[in-house]
Amino acid sequence: MKKLVLLCMLTLVGCADIPRLSPEQKLLLSCQGIATTIATLAILKTQNKLTDAAVDTVNALRPTIEVACAGNWTDQAQAATLAEALLEKLKTVQEPVQ
């Protein structure tokens, strides 16, 4: 199950880097990747496979994630860039536990 979720996340991340996508599409894909990653991390947390530092990192990122993925942006490209950066940070939280 975790491998399938990780594969889906990596697919979404790869798609987010395709330059032909509009900023709105990049934002949507990045936010979907964030949601998938957070869901995976939540599963790992219930299995006691996340460190306290990893949990703290995710909790610290949550307000910014909400702004990036649920905020009303006039500049979708800026929002997409922020969401992509947040997804990269979340991936670094997830990598050590794989």
C-alpha positions as CSV (number, residue, x, y, z in Angstrom):
1,M,0.0,0.0,0.0
2,K,2.7,2.5,1.0
3,K,4.6,1.7,-2.2
4,L,1.5,2.4,-4.3
5,V,1.0,5.7,-2.5
6,L,4.7,6.7,-2.9
7,L,4.5,5.8,-6.6
8,C,1.4,8.0,-7.0
9,M,3.1,10.8,-5.2
10,L,6.3,10.6,-7.3
11,T,4.1,10.5,-10.5
12,L,2.4,13.7,-9.4
13,V,5.7,15.4,-8.5
14,G,7.1,14.5,-11.9
15,C,4.0,15.9,-13.6
16,A,4.3,19.1,-11.6
17,D,7.6,19.8,-13.3
18,I,6.3,19.6,-16.9
19,P,6.6,23.1,-18.3
20,R,3.5,22.8,-20.5
21,L,1.2,22.8,-17.5
22,S,-0.5,26.0,-16.5
23,P,0.3,27.4,-13.1
24,E,-3.2,26.3,-12.0
25,Q,-2.5,22.8,-13.0
26,K,0.9,22.8,-11.3
27,L,-0.7,24.1,-8.2
28,L,-3.4,21.4,-8.2
29,L,-0.9,18.6,-8.8
30,S,1.5,19.9,-6.1
31,C,-1.4,20.2,-3.6
32,Q,-2.6,16.7,-4.4
33,G,0.9,15.5,-3.9
34,I,1.0,17.3,-0.6
35,A,-2.3,15.7,0.5
36,T,-1.0,12.2,-0.5
37,T,2.3,12.7,1.3
38,I,0.6,13.9,4.5
39,A,-1.8,10.9,4.4
40,T,1.2,8.6,4.1
41,L,3.0,10.4,6.9
42,A,-0.1,10.1,9.1
43,I,-0.1,6.3,8.5
44,L,3.6,6.2,9.4
45,K,2.9,8.2,12.6
46,T,0.3,5.8,13.7
47,Q,2.9,3.0,13.2
48,N,5.4,5.0,15.3
49,K,7.7,5.2,12.3
50,L,8.1,9.0,12.5
51,T,10.5,10.8,14.7
52,D,9.3,13.7,16.9
53,A,11.3,16.0,14.8
54,A,9.5,14.8,11.6
55,V,6.1,15.4,13.3
56,D,7.2,18.8,14.4
57,T,8.3,19.7,10.8
58,V,5.0,18.6,9.3
59,N,3.1,20.5,12.0
60,A,5.2,23.6,11.3
61,L,4.5,23.4,7.6
62,R,0.7,23.0,7.9
63,P,-0.2,26.7,8.1
64,T,1.8,27.5,5.0
65,I,0.4,24.4,3.2
66,E,-3.1,25.7,4.0
67,V,-2.2,29.1,2.6
68,A,-0.7,27.6,-0.6
69,C,-3.4,25.1,-1.3
70,A,-6.5,26.8,0.0
71,G,-5.6,30.5,-0.2
72,N,-7.1,32.9,-2.7
73,W,-4.1,33.7,-4.9
74,T,-4.1,36.3,-7.6
75,D,-0.8,35.0,-8.8
76,Q,-1.3,31.2,-9.5
77,A,2.4,30.8,-10.6
78,Q,3.6,32.1,-7.2
79,A,1.2,29.7,-5.4
80,A,2.4,26.8,-7.5
81,T,6.0,27.6,-6.7
82,L,5.2,27.7,-3.0
83,A,3.3,24.4,-3.2
84,E,6.1,22.7,-5.1
85,A,8.7,23.9,-2.5
86,L,6.4,22.6,0.4
87,L,6.1,19.3,-1.4
88,E,9.8,19.0,-1.6
89,K,10.2,19.7,2.1
90,L,7.6,17.0,2.9
91,K,9.4,14.5,0.8
92,T,12.6,15.1,2.9
93,V,10.5,14.3,6.0
94,Q,9.3,11.1,4.4
95,E,12.6,9.8,3.0
96,P,14.4,8.7,6.1
97,V,11.6,6.3,7.1
98,Q,11.3,4.5,3.8
